[in-house]
Amino acid sequence: MSADLTDRVSALPFFAGLAPRLLRQLCAEGRLVRYPAGKRLFGEGGDADRFWLIEDGSVALDLRVPGRGDQVIETLGAGTVVGWSWLHPPYRWSFGAATRSPVQAVVFAAAAVRGRCDTDPAFGYAMLRLFTPVITERLQATRLRLLDLYATPAPAGRS
């Protein structure tokens, strides 16, 4: 882990308020990645083994809706985190995600971060405080999107 990665992560809003010690511990489990537009990061039901902090670009979260295929629930941009299913068993993605534009992000190894959560209660509590609003917001966005989808009939011939 480099000081550069810690500086990059702390400059973005999501982890900006994290105590320096905890931020350094988190960044020890991260690395910088780049993806082209259209790259599938994960699919609904797959192993939730990582999460991302978007530095630049956008990622669409989607959900498979019977009779309608993959439906975009929300689009996330710079400074936001992608993925929360890594935090709770059974560690399976609740949604799918694909890049909408080229993305630069920091990816974190979920098992290593969970291990730190288990061994350092202050670290674990900080992660829970950061991710709980994300879980709530994403589930609320999903609820609203599904209400919208089921309010109008599916076009004929769509799957």
C-alpha positions as CSV (number, residue, x, y, z in Angstrom):
1,M,0.0,0.0,0.0
2,S,1.4,3.4,-0.9
3,A,0.8,6.8,0.6
4,D,-0.4,7.8,-2.9
5,L,-3.3,5.4,-2.7
6,T,-4.2,6.6,0.8
7,D,-4.1,10.2,-0.4
8,R,-6.3,9.3,-3.4
9,V,-8.9,7.5,-1.3
10,S,-9.0,10.2,1.4
11,A,-9.6,12.8,-1.3
12,L,-13.0,11.2,-2.2
13,P,-16.0,11.9,-0.1
14,F,-16.9,8.3,0.9
15,F,-13.9,7.5,3.1
16,A,-12.8,11.2,3.7
17,G,-13.9,11.1,7.4
18,L,-12.2,7.8,8.2
19,A,-9.5,8.1,10.9
20,P,-6.0,8.1,9.4
21,R,-5.1,4.8,11.1
22,L,-8.2,3.1,9.8
23,L,-7.8,4.6,6.3
24,R,-4.2,3.2,6.1
25,Q,-5.5,-0.2,7.2
26,L,-8.2,-0.1,4.5
27,C,-5.9,1.1,1.8
28,A,-3.5,-1.8,2.6
29,E,-6.2,-4.0,1.0
30,G,-6.7,-1.9,-2.1
31,R,-5.3,-1.4,-5.5
32,L,-5.9,1.0,-8.4
33,V,-7.8,-0.5,-11.4
34,R,-9.1,0.8,-14.8
35,Y,-12.0,-0.6,-16.8
36,P,-13.4,0.2,-20.3
37,A,-17.0,1.2,-20.8
38,G,-19.3,-1.9,-20.9
39,K,-17.2,-4.0,-18.5
40,R,-19.3,-6.3,-16.3
41,L,-17.9,-6.0,-12.8
42,F,-20.2,-8.6,-11.3
43,G,-23.5,-10.4,-11.7
44,E,-26.4,-10.8,-9.4
45,G,-25.9,-13.8,-7.2
46,G,-22.2,-14.1,-7.8
47,D,-19.5,-14.2,-5.1
48,A,-19.1,-10.8,-3.4
49,D,-15.4,-10.9,-3.0
50,R,-14.5,-7.2,-3.5
51,F,-15.8,-3.7,-3.6
52,W,-14.8,-0.5,-5.5
53,L,-14.4,3.2,-4.8
54,I,-15.0,5.0,-8.0
55,E,-12.4,7.7,-8.7
56,D,-13.6,8.6,-12.2
57,G,-16.4,7.3,-14.5
58,S,-19.7,5.7,-13.8
59,V,-21.1,2.3,-13.0
60,A,-24.7,1.1,-13.5
61,L,-26.3,-1.2,-10.9
62,D,-28.9,-3.5,-12.4
63,L,-31.3,-6.1,-11.2
64,R,-32.8,-9.0,-13.2
65,V,-36.6,-8.5,-13.4
66,P,-38.7,-11.4,-14.7
67,G,-40.1,-10.5,-18.1
68,R,-37.9,-7.4,-18.4
69,G,-34.3,-8.6,-18.3
70,D,-31.6,-6.6,-16.5
71,Q,-33.0,-3.2,-15.4
72,V,-30.8,-0.3,-14.3
73,I,-31.6,0.6,-10.7
74,E,-29.1,3.3,-10.2
75,T,-26.0,4.8,-11.8
76,L,-23.0,5.6,-9.5
77,G,-20.3,8.2,-10.2
78,A,-17.0,9.4,-8.8
79,G,-16.6,9.4,-5.1
80,T,-19.2,6.6,-4.5
81,V,-18.7,3.0,-3.5
82,V,-19.8,0.0,-5.6
83,G,-20.7,-3.1,-3.6
84,W,-21.9,-3.8,-0.1
85,S,-22.9,-7.5,-0.3
86,W,-19.3,-8.5,0.7
87,L,-20.2,-7.3,4.3
88,H,-22.9,-9.9,5.1
89,P,-23.1,-13.6,4.6
90,P,-23.7,-15.4,2.3
91,Y,-21.5,-12.8,0.5
92,R,-23.4,-12.9,-2.8
93,W,-24.2,-9.9,-4.9
94,S,-27.7,-8.5,-4.5
95,F,-27.4,-6.6,-7.8
96,G,-25.3,-6.7,-11.0
97,A,-22.9,-3.9,-12.1
98,A,-21.4,-2.8,-15.3
99,T,-19.3,0.3,-16.3
100,R,-21.2,2.9,-18.3
101,S,-18.1,4.9,-19.2
102,P,-14.3,4.2,-18.7
103,V,-13.8,3.8,-14.9
104,Q,-10.8,4.4,-12.7
105,A,-11.3,3.0,-9.2
106,V,-9.7,1.5,-6.2
107,V,-10.7,-2.1,-5.7
108,F,-10.6,-3.6,-2.2
109,A,-10.3,-7.3,-1.3
110,A,-13.4,-8.1,0.7
111,A,-12.1,-11.1,2.7
112,A,-9.1,-9.1,3.9
113,V,-11.3,-6.1,4.9
114,R,-13.7,-8.5,6.7
115,G,-10.7,-10.0,8.5
116,R,-9.7,-6.6,9.7
117,C,-13.3,-5.9,10.8
118,D,-13.2,-9.1,12.8
119,T,-9.9,-8.4,14.5
120,D,-10.2,-4.6,15.0
121,P,-13.6,-3.6,16.4
122,A,-12.9,0.1,15.7
123,F,-12.2,-0.7,12.1
124,G,-15.3,-3.0,11.8
125,Y,-17.6,-0.4,13.4
126,A,-16.2,2.3,11.1
127,M,-16.9,0.1,8.0
128,L,-20.4,-0.6,9.3
129,R,-21.2,3.1,9.8
130,L,-20.0,3.9,6.3
131,F,-21.8,1.1,4.5
132,T,-25.1,1.0,6.4
133,P,-26.4,4.2,4.6
134,V,-25.3,2.7,1.3
135,I,-27.3,-0.4,1.9
136,T,-30.3,1.6,2.9
137,E,-30.1,4.0,0.0
138,R,-29.6,1.2,-2.6
139,L,-32.5,-0.9,-1.3
140,Q,-34.7,2.2,-1.3
141,A,-33.7,3.0,-4.9
142,T,-34.5,-0.6,-5.9
143,R,-37.9,-0.5,-4.2
144,L,-38.8,2.7,-6.1
145,R,-37.5,1.5,-9.4
146,L,-39.4,-1.8,-9.1
147,L,-42.6,0.1,-8.2
148,D,-42.1,2.1,-11.4
149,L,-41.3,-1.0,-13.5
150,Y,-44.4,-2.9,-12.3
151,A,-46.7,0.1,-12.7
152,T,-46.4,-0.1,-16.5
153,P,-46.9,-3.4,-18.4
154,A,-43.8,-4.9,-20.1
155,P,-43.7,-4.3,-23.9
156,A,-44.6,-7.4,-25.9
157,G,-41.7,-9.7,-26.8
158,R,-39.3,-8.5,-24.0
159,S,-37.6,-10.9,-21.7
